[in-house]
Amino acid sequence: MVSAQHMNSSRSLPLLFLVAILLLSGCAGLRETSCEQFKEVRQETNYTTQYRLLETNTESAARRFKPLPKGAIAVVRQYKMEVNAPEIRPCNHLKIQKEIYLLRKNDKNLVLEEIREFYTADGALIATNSEFVGDQMRTSGYYAASTPLPIPEKAPPGKYRIVSKLVMKRKNTSRTTVLARTSTSFQVIARN
């Protein structure tokens, strides 16, 4: 007598084999979204940066890097940014992945702002985006975030550079100090 479990697994073997063949041949690979689907997704996507504290990385970074200097309000020991793909087509999202090791005093008047600037290959500034992130980074620690960047349908093919700066200022003042800067590049390629 054949058990029900054996019958289910023997039925699923041909299906698994078919899926494996399709994946290897590229037929079942990720398909590009249409520009209409992309527009729908954009309406529902949250484009704000959401940093999260990574406790294990915080402990490791605390052993590797110098502590907050005496008299300093805040200092950045590491700031990295990369994108999930070196090339992307319009009507898709590029993921910007960021990591930062921030040392800061517990100061309610400290304001942290992240400014992202987007440049063409020839250095022309095409867009700027700024977000207040101090509420997400209330303590010293190692933080990470992944932020989606929409590549619009009319984005011209070419190379682009993103420059990100973490800036600090005191509440009720306009004077800012750049704590750290990082950059990364990507290329927009034509849709087929």
C-alpha positions in Angstrom: 0.0 0.0 0.0 1.3 3.4 -1.0 1.0 6.2 1.6 -0.7 9.5 0.7 2.6 11.4 1.5 4.4 9.2 -1.1 1.7 9.8 -3.7 1.9 13.7 -3.2 5.6 13.8 -3.5 5.7 11.6 -6.6 3.1 13.9 -8.3 5.1 17.0 -7.4 8.4 15.6 -8.9 7.4 16.2 -12.5 6.1 19.7 -11.6 9.4 20.6 -9.8 11.3 19.2 -12.8 9.3 21.4 -15.2 9.8 24.5 -13.0 13.6 23.8 -12.9 13.8 23.5 -16.7 11.9 26.8 -17.2 14.1 28.6 -14.7 17.2 27.3 -16.3 16.0 28.3 -19.8 15.0 31.7 -18.6 11.3 31.4 -19.5 10.2 31.7 -15.9 12.7 34.4 -14.9 11.6 37.7 -13.5 9.8 39.6 -16.2 10.1 43.4 -16.6 7.0 45.3 -15.5 5.1 47.3 -18.0 5.2 51.1 -17.6 1.5 51.0 -16.6 2.1 48.5 -13.9 5.1 50.6 -12.7 2.8 53.7 -12.5 0.3 51.7 -10.3 3.1 50.4 -8.1 4.6 53.9 -7.7 1.3 55.2 -6.2 1.5 52.6 -3.4 5.2 52.7 -2.8 6.7 54.4 0.3 9.8 56.3 -0.9 11.0 57.5 2.5 14.2 56.1 4.0 13.6 53.8 6.9 16.7 53.2 8.9 16.9 50.2 11.3 19.4 49.7 14.1 21.6 46.6 13.6 22.7 45.6 17.1 25.2 42.9 16.1 26.9 45.3 13.7 26.8 48.0 16.3 28.8 45.8 18.7 31.3 44.9 16.1 31.7 48.5 14.9 32.2 49.7 18.5 35.2 47.4 18.7 36.7 48.5 15.4 36.2 52.3 15.5 37.2 55.1 17.8 34.6 56.4 20.3 32.9 59.8 20.0 35.6 62.4 20.6 35.4 64.5 23.7 33.3 67.6 23.0 31.8 66.3 19.7 28.0 66.2 19.3 28.0 63.6 16.5 30.5 61.8 14.2 30.1 59.3 11.4 32.7 56.5 11.3 31.4 54.7 8.3 28.9 55.6 5.5 28.3 53.3 2.6 25.8 53.3 -0.2 25.3 51.0 -3.1 22.6 50.1 -5.6 21.2 46.6 -6.2 21.9 46.6 -9.9 24.6 48.5 -12.0 22.1 48.8 -14.9 18.4 49.4 -14.9 15.7 50.1 -17.5 13.0 52.8 -17.1 9.8 51.8 -15.4 11.6 49.9 -12.7 12.8 50.6 -9.2 16.4 50.7 -8.2 17.2 49.9 -4.6 19.6 52.2 -2.8 21.1 50.3 0.1 22.8 52.4 2.8 24.8 51.6 6.0 26.0 54.1 8.5 27.8 53.9 11.8 26.9 57.0 13.8 28.1 58.1 17.1 26.1 60.8 18.8 25.3 62.5 22.1 21.8 62.2 23.5 20.9 65.8 22.5 17.2 66.8 21.8 18.4 69.8 19.8 20.4 67.8 17.3 18.8 67.5 13.9 20.0 65.0 11.3 19.1 65.3 7.7 20.1 63.1 4.8 20.5 64.9 1.4 20.6 62.9 -1.8 21.7 64.6 -5.0 21.4 63.0 -8.5 23.9 63.9 -11.2 24.3 63.0 -14.9 27.6 61.6 -16.1 28.8 65.1 -17.1 28.2 66.4 -13.5 24.9 68.2 -14.0 22.6 68.2 -10.9 19.2 66.9 -11.9 17.4 66.3 -8.6 17.8 66.7 -4.9 15.9 64.9 -2.1 16.2 65.6 1.6 14.8 63.7 4.6 15.0 64.2 8.3 16.4 61.0 9.8 17.3 62.0 13.3 14.1 60.4 14.8 15.3 57.1 13.3 18.8 57.5 14.7 18.2 58.6 18.3 21.2 56.7 19.7 24.7 55.8 18.6 24.7 52.7 16.4 25.1 50.9 13.1 22.1 51.6 10.9 21.0 50.2 7.6 18.3 51.2 5.1 17.0 50.2 1.7 15.2 52.9 -0.3 13.5 52.4 -3.6 14.4 54.9 -6.4 11.8 55.0 -9.3 13.3 55.2 -12.7 10.7 57.0 -14.8 9.6 56.0 -18.3 11.2 59.1 -19.8 14.6 58.7 -18.0 17.2 59.1 -20.7 19.7 56.3 -21.1 23.1 57.1 -19.6 25.2 57.0 -16.4 24.1 58.6 -13.2 25.7 59.3 -9.9 24.0 59.6 -6.5 25.7 61.6 -3.8 24.4 61.2 -0.3 25.3 63.5 2.6 24.4 63.2 6.3 24.1 66.7 7.7 23.7 67.9 11.3 22.4 71.1 12.7 20.9 72.4 15.9 17.2 73.1 16.2 16.2 76.7 15.3 19.4 77.3 13.4 20.2 77.2 9.7 24.0 76.5 10.0 24.7 72.9 9.0 27.7 70.6 9.2 28.3 67.7 6.8 29.1 64.7 8.9 29.7 62.3 6.0 29.4 61.9 2.3 29.2 58.8 0.0 28.3 58.1 -3.6 27.5 55.4 -6.0 26.7 55.1 -9.7 24.3 53.3 -12.0 23.3 53.2 -15.6 19.9 53.6 -17.2 19.6 51.4 -20.4 16.9 51.7 -23.0 13.8 49.5 -22.8 13.5 46.8 -25.4 
